[in-house]
């Protein structure tokens, strides 16, 4: 599927594929039908069914698994349809594949599993049989349709799990930069736990399991694609920075349009993405190619995460060099570009 013939507004920045781009991206995809070495699929996009592919990958190769399976709702993904079912049936479906995917996780790996309120009960029950469940993150999905006989649904959950008691968690790397409401000072009159800048007063706060600073990709954001359930790069940046280190392997078996691989690349991690739909695989490949030049992550300034509806005005005091998987430094640009907004 190419985007030829479809009219978009002049300011629409949604990423699309020409026929030539699709063909070029498709040629770079990996197909796996027999056991492979880890090096053969590292930093690649694999086109195929995740269960069939994962069975061919080496065991214990991933430091971080990000799982974003179909939620328990009826939805169509580029022609493929997932039908809603009872909570018990959804749990049986999860149980049919989750243990099989976990064979690729290292003993020190973290596993994040996405869901919504309809699927979270089943996710927790299934995850607790195979992993150590450490927290449930709830993030505000500010888009959502109104309802006349119910509350508007605008939140999603991410279950944070680990394989064992030994795991990575870089709390200092995922601080949130917030405006100071109560600017307390010490006895000498100096700012207490906050900083005076030309743009205002800010403090770095520790991350919590409630995330209200995310913006779902939309038409004026350069990371946006036509994937119906695309996660923000900012969300993946928080997960990857917290639960992996430069050079680690991030594996996503439900890759979609490639956000986890793109962000892993920008942050100097290895990545492996698996996606059953070729069009989304090609979109992921195009985004990965663009990430060679555009290393920014909207809403992250290289030092901390910014509140929603802020952009370059809260710039970091310094650029930071992120270490790539090959040991070379990459200058991570300050946040900028389109302001996050609904």
Secondary structure, 3 states (H helix, E strand, C coil): CCCCCCCCCCCCCCCCCCHHHHHHHHHHCECCCCCCCHHHHCCEEEECCHHHHHCCCCCCCEEEEEECCCCCCCEEECCEEECCCCHHHHHHHHHHHHHHHHHHEEEEEEEEEEECCCCHHHHHHHHHHHCEEEEEEEEECCCCCCCCCCCCCCEEEEEEEECCCCCCCCHHHHCEEEECCCCCECCCCCECCCEEECCEEEEEECCCCEECCCCCCCCCCCCCCCCCCCCCHHHHHHHHHHHCCCCCEEEECCCCCCHHHHHHHHCCCEEEEEECCHHHHHHHHHHHHHCCCCCCECCECCCCEECCCCCHHHCCCCCEEEECCCCCEEEECCCCCCCCCC
